[in-house]
């Protein structure tokens, strides 16, 4: 399957929320839908879910008009939407029945996903009696109870400790391997980097960056390298490089261990390495092409 969002515009009164948004995602892949608070991510998701109607544009599934009522969609909202004072298994079965699943399968699917997410022992308890992390896992189980073809996850790791985060990571990887379309929205960029082949960054209702994540990182890191020196702090190395190699590099930043430098005046990586090797007071410990993190790219594109 291929889901395409084409030229979507949305306004509320005089306020334009989405300004000609376009992107696509295919089965067996995860798309990172990113943006600051208020950028338009949730509005985009609600249009996909047919909660809102776009003012213009279209959504296609395999080239035909997308009709959300005719396909199973699993949506995990950022804010929990289950009933805190109802028994967990009862409301999961109820939600599955609403999505057209017969009762026998609804019960089986509910138990399957509660067990898979390690909360099966709580199926007959009220949701409000569970911890925040376990409530989040129940919410995810309810998202998947209908065996959806399209899975939309909005901040799915909220409230999860490292052990439960790993369970969720495994589930998301399984969904991708099973050929689901996964749309993943999060401010925790490390998770997006782990799952998503492609990203879309929205800022003030417009797409400011989209495409293959690895290619974007490669392009953003173009002509930049990371360098560290044995027995030298980052501050000492920066001073040394600025004093001796200012004609061919510019120190642009640092990582936890290394200094980031940008090549100048047509200098090649090999030429820089030779220049570094000829500095008597420097023993190069680390030297490689700089790959900016998604967090760095995000801040650069949408930070004020």
Buried (B, 14 or more C-beta within 10 A) or exposed (E): BEBBBBEBBBBEEEEBBBBBBEBBBBBBBBBBBBBBEEBBBBBBBBBBBEEBEBBEBEBBBEEEEBEBEEBBBBBBBBEBEBBEEBBBBEBBBBBBBEBEBEEEBBBBBBBBBBEBBEBBEBBEBBBEEBEEBBBBBBBBBBBBBBBBBBBBBBBBBBBBEEEBBEBBBEBBBEBBEEEBBBBBBBBBBEBBBBBBBBBBBBBBBBBBBBBEBEEBBEEBBEBBBBBBBEEBEBEBBBEBBBEBBEEBBBBEBBBEEBBBBBBBEEBEEEEBBEBBEEBEEBEBBBBEEBEBBBBBBBEEBBEE
